[in-house]
Amino acid sequence: MYQLRARYNLQLPDSLQIATALDAGCEAFLTNDLQLRRITELKIIVISQLEV
């Protein structure tokens, strides 16, 4: 978690959520936080950018 937080300059809650998703074996992470798109270890899906 600390490596993710340092590498991407994440806030603690964001790094906890990403680390938990990675530990659980998730393939994707849903969010409305555009800043998380820079994460490369996990596919980041921005909900507000999904087409209806």
mmCIF entry with sequence, helices, sheets and N, C-alpha, C, O atoms, coordinates in Angstrom:
data_MODEL
# 
_entry.id   MODEL 
# 
_entity.id                         1 
_entity.type                       polymer 
_entity.pdbx_number_of_molecules   1 
# 
_entity_poly.entity_id                      1 
_entity_poly.type                           'polypeptide(L)' 
_entity_poly.nstd_linkage                   no 
_entity_poly.nstd_monomer                   no 
_entity_poly.pdbx_seq_one_letter_code       MYQLRARYNLQLPDSLQIATALDAGCEAFLTNDLQLRRITELKIIVISQLEV 
_entity_poly.pdbx_seq_one_letter_code_can   MYQLRARYNLQLPDSLQIATALDAGCEAFLTNDLQLRRITELKIIVISQLEV 
_entity_poly.pdbx_strand_id                 A 
# 
loop_
_entity_poly_seq.entity_id 
_entity_poly_seq.num 
_entity_poly_seq.mon_id 
_entity_poly_seq.hetero 
1 1  MET n 
1 2  TYR n 
1 3  GLN n 
1 4  LEU n 
1 5  ARG n 
1 6  ALA n 
1 7  ARG n 
1 8  TYR n 
1 9  ASN n 
1 10 LEU n 
1 11 GLN n 
1 12 LEU n 
1 13 PRO n 
1 14 ASP n 
1 15 SER n 
1 16 LEU n 
1 17 GLN n 
1 18 ILE n 
1 19 ALA n 
1 20 THR n 
1 21 ALA n 
1 22 LEU n 
1 23 ASP n 
1 24 ALA n 
1 25 GLY n 
1 26 CYS n 
1 27 GLU n 
1 28 ALA n 
1 29 PHE n 
1 30 LEU n 
1 31 THR n 
1 32 ASN n 
1 33 ASP n 
1 34 LEU n 
1 35 GLN n 
1 36 LEU n 
1 37 ARG n 
1 38 ARG n 
1 39 ILE n 
1 40 THR n 
1 41 GLU n 
1 42 LEU n 
1 43 LYS n 
1 44 ILE n 
1 45 ILE n 
1 46 VAL n 
1 47 ILE n 
1 48 SER n 
1 49 GLN n 
1 50 LEU n 
1 51 GLU n 
1 52 VAL n 
# 
_struct_asym.id          A 
_struct_asym.entity_id   1 
# 
loop_
_struct_conf.conf_type_id 
_struct_conf.id 
_struct_conf.pdbx_PDB_helix_id 
_struct_conf.beg_label_comp_id 
_struct_conf.beg_label_asym_id 
_struct_conf.beg_label_seq_id 
_struct_conf.pdbx_beg_PDB_ins_code 
_struct_conf.end_label_comp_id 
_struct_conf.end_label_asym_id 
_struct_conf.end_label_seq_id 
_struct_conf.pdbx_end_PDB_ins_code 
_struct_conf.beg_auth_comp_id 
_struct_conf.beg_auth_asym_id 
_struct_conf.beg_auth_seq_id 
_struct_conf.end_auth_comp_id 
_struct_conf.end_auth_asym_id 
_struct_conf.end_auth_seq_id 
_struct_conf.pdbx_PDB_helix_class 
_struct_conf.details 
_struct_conf.pdbx_PDB_helix_length 
HELX_P HELX_P1 AA1 TYR A 2  ? TYR A 8  ? TYR A 2  TYR A 8  1 ? 7  
HELX_P HELX_P2 AA2 LEU A 12 ? ASP A 23 ? LEU A 12 ASP A 23 1 ? 12 
HELX_P HELX_P3 AA3 LEU A 34 ? ARG A 38 ? LEU A 34 ARG A 38 5 ? 5  
HELX_P HELX_P4 AA4 ILE A 47 ? GLN A 49 ? ILE A 47 GLN A 49 5 ? 3  
# 
_struct_conf_type.id          HELX_P 
_struct_conf_type.criteria    ? 
_struct_conf_type.reference   ? 
# 
_struct_sheet.id               AA1 
_struct_sheet.type             ? 
_struct_sheet.number_strands   2 
_struct_sheet.details          ? 
# 
_struct_sheet_order.sheet_id     AA1 
_struct_sheet_order.range_id_1   1 
_struct_sheet_order.range_id_2   2 
_struct_sheet_order.offset       ? 
_struct_sheet_order.sense        parallel 
# 
loop_
_struct_sheet_range.sheet_id 
_struct_sheet_range.id 
_struct_sheet_range.beg_label_comp_id 
_struct_sheet_range.beg_label_asym_id 
_struct_sheet_range.beg_label_seq_id 
_struct_sheet_range.pdbx_beg_PDB_ins_code 
_struct_sheet_range.end_label_comp_id 
_struct_sheet_range.end_label_asym_id 
_struct_sheet_range.end_label_seq_id 
_struct_sheet_range.pdbx_end_PDB_ins_code 
_struct_sheet_range.beg_auth_comp_id 
_struct_sheet_range.beg_auth_asym_id 
_struct_sheet_range.beg_auth_seq_id 
_struct_sheet_range.end_auth_comp_id 
_struct_sheet_range.end_auth_asym_id 
_struct_sheet_range.end_auth_seq_id 
AA1 1 ALA A 28 ? THR A 31 ? ALA A 28 THR A 31 
AA1 2 LYS A 43 ? VAL A 46 ? LYS A 43 VAL A 46 
# 
loop_
_atom_site.group_PDB 
_atom_site.id 
_atom_site.type_symbol 
_atom_site.label_atom_id 
_atom_site.label_alt_id 
_atom_site.label_comp_id 
_atom_site.label_asym_id 
_atom_site.label_entity_id 
_atom_site.label_seq_id 
_atom_site.pdbx_PDB_ins_code 
_atom_site.Cartn_x 
_atom_site.Cartn_y 
_atom_site.Cartn_z 
_atom_site.occupancy 
_atom_site.B_iso_or_equiv 
_atom_site.pdbx_formal_charge 
_atom_site.auth_seq_id 
_atom_site.auth_comp_id 
_atom_site.auth_asym_id 
_atom_site.auth_atom_id 
_atom_site.pdbx_PDB_model_num 
ATOM 1   N N  . MET A 1 1  ? 0.823   -1.187  0.000   1.00 0.00 ? 1  MET A N  1 
ATOM 2   C CA . MET A 1 1  ? 0.000   0.000   0.000   1.00 0.00 ? 1  MET A CA 1 
ATOM 3   C C  . MET A 1 1  ? 0.868   1.251   0.000   1.00 0.00 ? 1  MET A C  1 
ATOM 4   O O  . MET A 1 1  ? 0.584   2.207   -0.721  1.00 0.00 ? 1  MET A O  1 
ATOM 5   N N  . TYR A 1 2  ? 1.929   1.245   0.812   1.00 0.00 ? 2  TYR A N  1 
ATOM 6   C CA . TYR A 1 2  ? 2.780   2.428   0.892   1.00 0.00 ? 2  TYR A CA 1 
ATOM 7   C C  . TYR A 1 2  ? 3.485   2.692   -0.428  1.00 0.00 ? 2  TYR A C  1 
ATOM 8   O O  . TYR A 1 2  ? 3.724   3.843   -0.795  1.00 0.00 ? 2  TYR A O  1 
ATOM 9   N N  . GLN A 1 3  ? 3.822   1.607   -1.148  1.00 0.00 ? 3  GLN A N  1 
ATOM 10  C CA . GLN A 1 3  ? 4.463   1.784   -2.443  1.00 0.00 ? 3  GLN A CA 1 
ATOM 11  C C  . GLN A 1 3  ? 3.501   2.428   -3.433  1.00 0.00 ? 3  GLN A C  1 
ATOM 12  O O  . GLN A 1 3  ? 3.894   3.312   -4.194  1.00 0.00 ? 3  GLN A O  1 
ATOM 13  N N  . LEU A 1 4  ? 2.250   1.994   -3.426  1.00 0.00 ? 4  LEU A N  1 
ATOM 14  C CA . LEU A 1 4  ? 1.245   2.604   -4.302  1.00 0.00 ? 4  LEU A CA 1 
ATOM 15  C C  . LEU A 1 4  ? 1.038   4.066   -3.939  1.00 0.00 ? 4  LEU A C  1 
ATOM 16  O O  . LEU A 1 4  ? 0.976   4.936   -4.807  1.00 0.00 ? 4  LEU A O  1 
ATOM 17  N N  . ARG A 1 5  ? 0.935   4.314   -2.655  1.00 0.00 ? 5  ARG A N  1 
ATOM 18  C CA . ARG A 1 5  ? 0.690   5.682   -2.190  1.00 0.00 ? 5  ARG A CA 1 
ATOM 19  C C  . ARG A 1 5  ? 1.830   6.601   -2.613  1.00 0.00 ? 5  ARG A C  1 
ATOM 20  O O  . ARG A 1 5  ? 1.589   7.722   -3.063  1.00 0.00 ? 5  ARG A O  1 
ATOM 21  N N  . ALA A 1 6  ? 3.057   6.139   -2.472  1.00 0.00 ? 6  ALA A N  1 
ATOM 22  C CA . ALA A 1 6  ? 4.219   6.948   -2.841  1.00 0.00 ? 6  ALA A CA 1 
ATOM 23  C C  . ALA A 1 6  ? 4.355   7.074   -4.358  1.00 0.00 ? 6  ALA A C  1 
ATOM 24  O O  . ALA A 1 6  ? 4.619   8.162   -4.870  1.00 0.00 ? 6  ALA A O  1 
ATOM 25  N N  . ARG A 1 7  ? 4.174   5.964   -5.078  1.00 0.00 ? 7  ARG A N  1 
ATOM 26  C CA . ARG A 1 7  ? 4.354   5.965   -6.530  1.00 0.00 ? 7  ARG A CA 1 
ATOM 27  C C  . ARG A 1 7  ? 3.372   6.900   -7.225  1.00 0.00 ? 7  ARG A C  1 
ATOM 28  O O  . ARG A 1 7  ? 3.746   7.612   -8.158  1.00 0.00 ? 7  ARG A O  1 
ATOM 29  N N  . TYR A 1 8  ? 2.125   6.903   -6.779  1.00 0.00 ? 8  TYR A N  1 
ATOM 30  C CA . TYR A 1 8  ? 1.088   7.681   -7.453  1.00 0.00 ? 8  TYR A CA 1 
ATOM 31  C C  . TYR A 1 8  ? 0.638   8.899   -6.655  1.00 0.00 ? 8  TYR A C  1 
ATOM 32  O O  . TYR A 1 8  ? -0.301  9.587   -7.053  1.00 0.00 ? 8  TYR A O  1 
ATOM 33  N N  . ASN A 1 9  ? 1.302   9.170   -5.533  1.00 0.00 ? 9  ASN A N  1 
ATOM 34  C CA . ASN A 1 9  ? 0.950   10.307  -4.676  1.00 0.00 ? 9  ASN A CA 1 
ATOM 35  C C  . ASN A 1 9  ? -0.534  10.274  -4.302  1.00 0.00 ? 9  ASN A C  1 
ATOM 36  O O  . ASN A 1 9  ? -1.244  11.272  -4.424  1.00 0.00 ? 9  ASN A O  1 
ATOM 37  N N  . LEU A 1 10 ? -0.981  9.104   -3.844  1.00 0.00 ? 10 LEU A N  1 
ATOM 38  C CA . LEU A 1 10 ? -2.390  8.899   -3.514  1.00 0.00 ? 10 LEU A CA 1 
ATOM 39  C C  . LEU A 1 10 ? -2.690  9.311   -2.078  1.00 0.00 ? 10 LEU A C  1 
ATOM 40  O O  . LEU A 1 10 ? -1.812  9.294   -1.215  1.00 0.00 ? 10 LEU A O  1 
ATOM 41  N N  . GLN A 1 11 ? -3.924  9.675   -1.843  1.00 0.00 ? 11 GLN A N  1 
ATOM 42  C CA . GLN A 1 11 ? -4.411  9.875   -0.482  1.00 0.00 ? 11 GLN A CA 1 
ATOM 43  C C  . GLN A 1 11 ? -4.555  8.490   0.160   1.00 0.00 ? 11 GLN A C  1 
ATOM 44  O O  . GLN A 1 11 ? -4.706  7.489   -0.540  1.00 0.00 ? 11 GLN A O  1 
ATOM 45  N N  . LEU A 1 12 ? -4.507  8.442   1.483   1.00 0.00 ? 12 LEU A N  1 
ATOM 46  C CA . LEU A 1 12 ? -4.577  7.164   2.196   1.00 0.00 ? 12 LEU A CA 1 
ATOM 47  C C  . LEU A 1 12 ? -5.816  6.341   1.832   1.00 0.00 ? 12 LEU A C  1 
ATOM 48  O O  . LEU A 1 12 ? -5.675  5.150   1.556   1.00 0.00 ? 12 LEU A O  1 
ATOM 49  N N  . PRO A 1 13 ? -7.031  6.923   1.817   1.00 0.00 ? 13 PRO A N  1 
ATOM 50  C CA . PRO A 1 13 ? -8.207  6.109   1.461   1.00 0.00 ? 13 PRO A CA 1 
ATOM 51  C C  . PRO A 1 13 ? -8.113  5.509   0.049   1.00 0.00 ? 13 PRO A C  1 
ATOM 52  O O  . PRO A 1 13 ? -8.507  4.363   -0.166  1.00 0.00 ? 13 PRO A O  1 
ATOM 53  N N  . ASP A 1 14 ? -7.596  6.279   -0.899  1.00 0.00 ? 14 ASP A N  1 
ATOM 54  C CA . ASP A 1 14 ? -7.454  5.770   -2.269  1.00 0.00 ? 14 ASP A CA 1 
ATOM 55  C C  . ASP A 1 14 ? -6.465  4.614   -2.316  1.00 0.00 ? 14 ASP A C  1 
ATOM 56  O O  . ASP A 1 14 ? -6.725  3.602   -2.967  1.00 0.00 ? 14 ASP A O  1 
ATOM 57  N N  . SER A 1 15 ? -5.337  4.755   -1.636  1.00 0.00 ? 15 SER A N  1 
ATOM 58  C CA . SER A 1 15 ? -4.337  3.685   -1.656  1.00 0.00 ? 15 SER A CA 1 
ATOM 59  C C  . SER A 1 15 ? -4.859  2.429   -0.965  1.00 0.00 ? 15 SER A C  1 
ATOM 60  O O  . SER A 1 15 ? -4.546  1.319   -1.396  1.00 0.00 ? 15 SER A O  1 
ATOM 61  N N  . LEU A 1 16 ? -5.643  2.582   0.091   1.00 0.00 ? 16 LEU A N  1 
ATOM 62  C CA . LEU A 1 16 ? -6.251  1.423   0.754   1.00 0.00 ? 16 LEU A CA 1 
ATOM 63  C C  . LEU A 1 16 ? -7.212  0.691   -0.177  1.00 0.00 ? 16 LEU A C  1 
ATOM 64  O O  . LEU A 1 16 ? -7.208  -0.538  -0.238  1.00 0.00 ? 16 LEU A O  1 
ATOM 65  N N  . GLN A 1 17 ? -8.023  1.438   -0.892  1.00 0.00 ? 17 GLN A N  1 
ATOM 66  C CA . GLN A 1 17 ? -8.995  0.821   -1.800  1.00 0.00 ? 17 GLN A CA 1 
ATOM 67  C C  . GLN A 1 17 ? -8.301  0.111   -2.956  1.00 0.00 ? 17 GLN A C  1 
ATOM 68  O O  . GLN A 1 17 ? -8.681  -1.005  -3.310  1.00 0.00 ? 17 GLN A O  1 
ATOM 69  N N  . ILE A 1 18 ? -7.302  0.734   -3.542  1.00 0.00 ? 18 ILE A N  1 
ATOM 70  C CA . ILE A 1 18 ? -6.571  0.117   -4.658  1.00 0.00 ? 18 ILE A CA 1 
ATOM 71  C C  . ILE A 1 18 ? -5.813  -1.119  -4.169  1.00 0.00 ? 18 ILE A C  1 
ATOM 72  O O  . ILE A 1 18 ? -5.840  -2.158  -4.828  1.00 0.00 ? 18 ILE A O  1 
ATOM 73  N N  . ALA A 1 19 ? -5.140  -1.016  -3.027  1.00 0.00 ? 19 ALA A N  1 
ATOM 74  C CA . ALA A 1 19 ? -4.400  -2.160  -2.481  1.00 0.00 ? 19 ALA A CA 1 
ATOM 75  C C  . ALA A 1 19 ? -5.340  -3.319  -2.163  1.00 0.00 ? 19 ALA A C  1 
ATOM 76  O O  . ALA A 1 19 ? -4.995  -4.476  -2.402  1.00 0.00 ? 19 ALA A O  1 
ATOM 77  N N  . THR A 1 20 ? -6.511  -3.023  -1.632  1.00 0.00 ? 20 THR A N  1 
ATOM 78  C CA . THR A 1 20 ? -7.493  -4.065  -1.323  1.00 0.00 ? 20 THR A CA 1 
ATOM 79  C C  . THR A 1 20 ? -7.980  -4.739  -2.595  1.00 0.00 ? 20 THR A C  1 
ATOM 80  O O  . THR A 1 20 ? -8.112  -5.962  -2.639  1.00 0.00 ? 20 THR A O  1 
ATOM 81  N N  . ALA A 1 21 ? -8.248  -3.952  -3.627  1.00 0.00 ? 21 ALA A N  1 
ATOM 82  C CA . ALA A 1 21 ? -8.693  -4.514  -4.903  1.00 0.00 ? 21 ALA A CA 1 
ATOM 83  C C  . ALA A 1 21 ? -7.616  -5.420  -5.499  1.00 0.00 ? 21 ALA A C  1 
ATOM 84  O O  . ALA A 1 21 ? -7.926  -6.501  -5.999  1.00 0.00 ? 21 ALA A O  1 
ATOM 85  N N  . LEU A 1 22 ? -6.371  -4.992  -5.449  1.00 0.00 ? 22 LEU A N  1 
ATOM 86  C CA . LEU A 1 22 ? -5.273  -5.809  -5.968  1.00 0.00 ? 22 LEU A CA 1 
ATOM 87  C C  . LEU A 1 22 ? -5.113  -7.091  -5.156  1.00 0.00 ? 22 LEU A C  1 
ATOM 88  O O  . LEU A 1 22 ? -4.932  -8.166  -5.727  1.00 0.00 ? 22 LEU A O  1 
ATOM 89  N N  . ASP A 1 23 ? -5.179  -6.988  -3.844  1.00 0.00 ? 23 ASP A N  1 
ATOM 90  C CA . ASP A 1 23 ? -5.040  -8.155  -2.974  1.00 0.00 ? 23 ASP A CA 1 
ATOM 91  C C  . ASP A 1 23 ? -6.167  -9.158  -3.197  1.00 0.00 ? 23 ASP A C  1 
ATOM 92  O O  . ASP A 1 23 ? -5.961  -10.367 -3.079  1.00 0.00 ? 23 ASP A O  1 
ATOM 93  N N  . ALA A 1 24 ? -7.350  -8.658  -3.516  1.00 0.00 ? 24 ALA A N  1 
ATOM 94  C CA . ALA A 1 24 ? -8.512  -9.527  -3.746  1.00 0.00 ? 24 ALA A CA 1 
ATOM 95  C C  . ALA A 1 24 ? -8.508  -10.139 -5.143  1.00 0.00 ? 24 ALA A C  1 
ATOM 96  O O  . ALA A 1 24 ? -9.353  -10.978 -5.455  1.00 0.00 ? 24 ALA A O  1 
ATOM 97  N N  . GLY A 1 25 ? -7.567  -9.726  -5.983  1.00 0.00 ? 25 GLY A N  1 
ATOM 98  C CA . GLY A 1 25 ? -7.482  -10.276 -7.329  1.00 0.00 ? 25 GLY A CA 1 
ATOM 99  C C  . GLY A 1 25 ? -8.432  -9.638  -8.319  1.00 0.00 ? 25 GLY A C  1 
ATOM 100 O O  . GLY A 1 25 ? -8.728  -10.223 -9.361  1.00 0.00 ? 25 GLY A O  1 
ATOM 101 N N  . CYS A 1 26 ? -8.910  -8.457  -8.012  1.00 0.00 ? 26 CYS A N  1 
ATOM 102 C CA . CYS A 1 26 ? -9.826  -7.762  -8.929  1.00 0.00 ? 26 CYS A CA 1 
ATOM 103 C C  . CYS A 1 26 ? -9.108  -7.403  -10.227 1.00 0.00 ? 26 CYS A C  1 
ATOM 104 O O  . CYS A 1 26 ? -7.911  -7.115  -10.232 1.00 0.00 ? 26 CYS A O  1 
ATOM 105 N N  . GLU A 1 27 ? -9.848  -7.426  -11.308 1.00 0.00 ? 27 GLU A N  1 
ATOM 106 C CA . GLU A 1 27 ? -9.296  -7.054  -12.603 1.00 0.00 ? 27 GLU A CA 1 
ATOM 107 C C  . GLU A 1 27 ? -9.556  -5.597  -12.931 1.00 0.00 ? 27 GLU A C  1 
ATOM 108 O O  . GLU A 1 27 ? -8.846  -5.008  -13.747 1.00 0.00 ? 27 GLU A O  1 
ATOM 109 N N  . ALA A 1 28 ? -10.573 -5.004  -12.301 1.00 0.00 ? 28 ALA A N  1 
ATOM 110 C CA . ALA A 1 28 ? -10.944 -3.620  -12.595 1.00 0.00 ? 28 ALA A CA 1 
ATOM 111 C C  . ALA A 1 28 ? -11.397 -2.923  -11.319 1.00 0.00 ? 28 ALA A C  1 
ATOM 112 O O  . ALA A 1 28 ? -11.771 -3.560  -10.334 1.00 0.00 ? 28 ALA A O  1 
ATOM 113 N N  . PHE A 1 29 ? -11.351 -1.588  -11.368 1.00 0.00 ? 29 PHE A N  1 
ATOM 114 C CA . PHE A 1 29 ? -11.749 -0.754  -10.235 1.00 0.00 ? 29 PHE A CA 1 
ATOM 115 C C  . PHE A 1 29 ? -12.654 0.343   -10.768 1.00 0.00 ? 29 PHE A C  1 
ATOM 116 O O  . PHE A 1 29 ? -12.257 1.105   -11.649 1.00 0.00 ? 29 PHE A O  1 
ATOM 117 N N  . LEU A 1 30 ? -13.873 0.427   -10.236 1.00 0.00 ? 30 LEU A N  1 
ATOM 118 C CA . LEU A 1 30 ? -14.838 1.444   -10.657 1.00 0.00 ? 30 LEU A CA 1 
ATOM 119 C C  . LEU A 1 30 ? -14.718 2.672   -9.774  1.00 0.00 ? 30 LEU A C  1 
ATOM 120 O O  . LEU A 1 30 ? -14.644 2.558   -8.550  1.00 0.00 ? 30 LEU A O  1 
ATOM 121 N N  . THR A 1 31 ? -14.698 3.849   -10.393 1.00 0.00 ? 31 THR A N  1 
ATOM 122 C CA . THR A 1 31 ? -14.543 5.090   -9.643  1.00 0.00 ? 31 THR A CA 1 
ATOM 123 C C  . THR A 1 31 ? -15.061 6.264   -10.460 1.00 0.00 ? 31 THR A C  1 
ATOM 124 O O  . THR A 1 31 ? -15.306 6.136   -11.659 1.00 0.00 ? 31 THR A O  1 
ATOM 125 N N  . ASN A 1 32 ? -15.225 7.385   -9.818  1.00 0.00 ? 32 ASN A N  1 
ATOM 126 C CA . ASN A 1 32 ? -15.479 8.644   -10.512 1.00 0.00 ? 32 ASN A CA 1 
ATOM 127 C C  . ASN A 1 32 ? -14.297 9.583   -10.345 1.00 0.00 ? 32 ASN A C  1 
ATOM 128 O O  . ASN A 1 32 ? -14.366 10.747  -10.739 1.00 0.00 ? 32 ASN A O  1 
ATOM 129 N N  . ASP A 1 33 ? -13.216 9.087   -9.765  1.00 0.00 ? 33 ASP A N  1 
ATOM 130 C CA . ASP A 1 33 ? -12.011 9.878   -9.523  1.00 0.00 ? 33 ASP A CA 1 
ATOM 131 C C  . ASP A 1 33 ? -11.094 9.782   -10.741 1.00 0.00 ? 33 ASP A C  1 
ATOM 132 O O  . ASP A 1 33 ? -10.443 8.760   -10.956 1.00 0.00 ? 33 ASP A O  1 
ATOM 133 N N  . LEU A 1 34 ? -11.048 10.837  -11.526 1.00 0.00 ? 34 LEU A N  1 
ATOM 134 C CA . LEU A 1 34 ? -10.240 10.839  -12.747 1.00 0.00 ? 34 LEU A CA 1 
ATOM 135 C C  . LEU A 1 34 ? -8.749  10.685  -12.459 1.00 0.00 ? 34 LEU A C  1 
ATOM 136 O O  . LEU A 1 34 ? -8.003  10.195  -13.308 1.00 0.00 ? 34 LEU A O  1 
ATOM 137 N N  . GLN A 1 35 ? -8.312  11.095  -11.281 1.00 0.00 ? 35 GLN A N  1 
ATOM 138 C CA . GLN A 1 35 ? -6.897  10.996  -10.923 1.00 0.00 ? 35 GLN A CA 1 
ATOM 139 C C  . GLN A 1 35 ? -6.410  9.547   -10.846 1.00 0.00 ? 35 GLN A C  1 
ATOM 140 O O  . GLN A 1 35 ? -5.222  9.282   -11.030 1.00 0.00 ? 35 GLN A O  1 
ATOM 141 N N  . LEU A 1 36 ? -7.311  8.625   -10.579 1.00 0.00 ? 36 LEU A N  1 
ATOM 142 C CA . LEU A 1 36 ? -6.908  7.224   -10.436 1.00 0.00 ? 36 LEU A CA 1 
ATOM 143 C C  . LEU A 1 36 ? -6.609  6.553   -11.777 1.00 0.00 ? 36 LEU A C  1 
ATOM 144 O O  . LEU A 1 36 ? -6.121  5.423   -11.800 1.00 0.00 ? 36 LEU A O  1 
ATOM 145 N N  . ARG A 1 37 ? -6.890  7.223   -12.883 1.00 0.00 ? 37 ARG A N  1 
ATOM 146 C CA . ARG A 1 37 ? -6.596  6.638   -14.200 1.00 0.00 ? 37 ARG A CA 1 
ATOM 147 C C  . ARG A 1 37 ? -5.111  6.383   -14.397 1.00 0.00 ? 37 ARG A C  1 
ATOM 148 O O  . ARG A 1 37 ? -4.733  5.591   -15.260 1.00 0.00 ? 37 ARG A O  1 
ATOM 149 N N  . ARG A 1 38 ? -4.276  7.030   -13.626 1.00 0.00 ? 38 ARG A N  1 
ATOM 150 C CA . ARG A 1 38 ? -2.821  6.850   -13.776 1.00 0.00 ? 38 ARG A CA 1 
ATOM 151 C C  . ARG A 1 38 ? -2.320  5.531   -13.187 1.00 0.00 ? 38 ARG A C  1 
ATOM 152 O O  . ARG A 1 38 ? -1.171  5.154   -13.417 1.00 0.00 ? 38 ARG A O  1 
ATOM 153 N N  . ILE A 1 39 ? -3.156  4.833   -12.437 1.00 0.00 ? 39 ILE A N  1 
ATOM 154 C CA . ILE A 1 39 ? -2.788  3.538   -11.853 1.00 0.00 ? 39 ILE A CA 1 
ATOM 155 C C  . ILE A 1 39 ? -2.643  2.526   -12.989 1.00 0.00 ? 39 ILE A C  1 
ATOM 156 O O  . ILE A 1 39 ? -3.549  2.377   -13.809 1.00 0.00 ? 39 ILE A O  1 
ATOM 157 N N  . THR A 1 40 ? -1.513  1.836   -13.037 1.00 0.00 ? 40 THR A N  1 
ATOM 158 C CA . THR A 1 40 ? -1.282  0.881   -14.126 1.00 0.00 ? 40 THR A CA 1 
ATOM 159 C C  . THR A 1 40 ? -1.446  -0.576  -13.689 1.00 0.00 ? 40 THR A C  1 
ATOM 160 O O  . THR A 1 40 ? -1.544  -1.466  -14.534 1.00 0.00 ? 40 THR A O  1 
ATOM 161 N N  . GLU A 1 41 ? -1.476  -0.824  -12.392 1.00 0.00 ? 41 GLU A N  1 
ATOM 162 C CA . GLU A 1 41 ? -1.566  -2.197  -11.890 1.00 0.00 ? 41 GLU A CA 1 
ATOM 163 C C  . GLU A 1 41 ? -2.964  -2.789  -11.993 1.00 0.00 ? 41 GLU A C  1 
ATOM 164 O O  . GLU A 1 41 ? -3.146  -3.987  -11.780 1.00 0.00 ? 41 GLU A O  1 
ATOM 165 N N  . LEU A 1 42 ? -3.946  -1.965  -12.315 1.00 0.00 ? 42 LEU A N  1 
ATOM 166 C CA . LEU A 1 42 ? -5.343  -2.358  -12.298 1.00 0.00 ? 42 LEU A CA 1 
ATOM 167 C C  . LEU A 1 42 ? -6.074  -1.576  -13.380 1.00 0.00 ? 42 LEU A C  1 
ATOM 168 O O  . LEU A 1 42 ? -5.755  -0.413  -13.626 1.00 0.00 ? 42 LEU A O  1 
ATOM 169 N N  . LYS A 1 43 ? -7.042  -2.198  -14.024 1.00 0.00 ? 43 LYS A N  1 
ATOM 170 C CA . LYS A 1 43 ? -7.847  -1.471  -15.003 1.00 0.00 ? 43 LYS A CA 1 
ATOM 171 C C  . LYS A 1 43 ? -8.783  -0.531  -14.246 1.00 0.00 ? 43 LYS A C  1 
ATOM 172 O O  . LYS A 1 43 ? -9.581  -0.974  -13.419 1.00 0.00 ? 43 LYS A O  1 
ATOM 173 N N  . ILE A 1 44 ? -8.684  0.761   -14.531 1.00 0.00 ? 44 ILE A N  1 
ATOM 174 C CA . ILE A 1 44 ? -9.510  1.767   -13.865 1.00 0.00 ? 44 ILE A CA 1 
ATOM 175 C C  . ILE A 1 44 ? -10.644 2.159   -14.806 1.00 0.00 ? 44 ILE A C  1 
ATOM 176 O O  . ILE A 1 44 ? -10.404 2.605   -15.927 1.00 0.00 ? 44 ILE A O  1 
ATOM 177 N N  . ILE A 1 45 ? -11.877 1.989   -14.343 1.00 0.00 ? 45 ILE A N  1 
ATOM 178 C CA . ILE A 1 45 ? -13.057 2.357   -15.122 1.00 0.00 ? 45 ILE A CA 1 
ATOM 179 C C  . ILE A 1 45 ? -13.699 3.559   -14.450 1.00 0.00 ? 45 ILE A C  1 
ATOM 180 O O  . ILE A 1 45 ? -14.134 3.481   -13.301 1.00 0.00 ? 45 ILE A O  1 
ATOM 181 N N  . VAL A 1 46 ? -13.757 4.679   -15.180 1.00 0.00 ? 46 VAL A N  1 
ATOM 182 C CA . VAL A 1 46 ? -14.359 5.902   -14.648 1.00 0.00 ? 46 VAL A CA 1 
ATOM 183 C C  . VAL A 1 46 ? -15.836 5.890   -15.014 1.00 0.00 ? 46 VAL A C  1 
ATOM 184 O O  . VAL A 1 46 ? -16.196 5.954   -16.189 1.00 0.00 ? 46 VAL A O  1 
ATOM 185 N N  . ILE A 1 47 ? -16.683 5.807   -14.001 1.00 0.00 ? 47 ILE A N  1 
ATOM 186 C CA . ILE A 1 47 ? -18.125 5.644   -14.195 1.00 0.00 ? 47 ILE A CA 1 
ATOM 187 C C  . ILE A 1 47 ? -18.715 6.777   -15.020 1.00 0.00 ? 47 ILE A C  1 
ATOM 188 O O  . ILE A 1 47 ? -19.541 6.540   -15.902 1.00 0.00 ? 47 ILE A O  1 
ATOM 189 N N  . SER A 1 48 ? -18.298 8.006   -14.740 1.00 0.00 ? 48 SER A N  1 
ATOM 190 C CA . SER A 1 48 ? -18.875 9.159   -15.440 1.00 0.00 ? 48 SER A CA 1 
ATOM 191 C C  . SER A 1 48 ? -18.518 9.180   -16.925 1.00 0.00 ? 48 SER A C  1 
ATOM 192 O O  . SER A 1 48 ? -19.124 9.932   -17.689 1.00 0.00 ? 48 SER A O  1 
ATOM 193 N N  . GLN A 1 49 ? -17.554 8.377   -17.344 1.00 0.00 ? 49 GLN A N  1 
ATOM 194 C CA . GLN A 1 49 ? -17.156 8.344   -18.747 1.00 0.00 ? 49 GLN A CA 1 
ATOM 195 C C  . GLN A 1 49 ? -17.732 7.149   -19.503 1.00 0.00 ? 49 GLN A C  1 
ATOM 196 O O  . GLN A 1 49 ? -17.449 6.966   -20.687 1.00 0.00 ? 49 GLN A O  1 
ATOM 197 N N  . LEU A 1 50 ? -18.539 6.340   -18.822 1.00 0.00 ? 50 LEU A N  1 
ATOM 198 C CA . LEU A 1 50 ? -19.181 5.211   -19.489 1.00 0.00 ? 50 LEU A CA 1 
ATOM 199 C C  . LEU A 1 50 ? -20.310 5.711   -20.378 1.00 0.00 ? 50 LEU A C  1 
ATOM 200 O O  . LEU A 1 50 ? -21.018 6.654   -20.025 1.00 0.00 ? 50 LEU A O  1 
ATOM 201 N N  . GLU A 1 51 ? -20.473 5.081   -21.517 1.00 0.00 ? 51 GLU A N  1 
ATOM 202 C CA . GLU A 1 51 ? -21.577 5.426   -22.408 1.00 0.00 ? 51 GLU A CA 1 
ATOM 203 C C  . GLU A 1 51 ? -22.809 4.632   -21.999 1.00 0.00 ? 51 GLU A C  1 
ATOM 204 O O  . GLU A 1 51 ? -22.722 3.461   -21.629 1.00 0.00 ? 51 GLU A O  1 
ATOM 205 N N  . VAL A 1 52 ? -23.937 5.285   -22.073 1.00 0.00 ? 52 VAL A N  1 
ATOM 206 C CA . VAL A 1 52 ? -25.189 4.636   -21.668 1.00 0.00 ? 52 VAL A CA 1 
ATOM 207 C C  . VAL A 1 52 ? -25.850 4.002   -22.863 1.00 0.00 ? 52 VAL A C  1 
ATOM 208 O O  . VAL A 1 52 ? -26.918 3.404   -22.734 1.00 0.00 ? 52 VAL A O  1 
# 
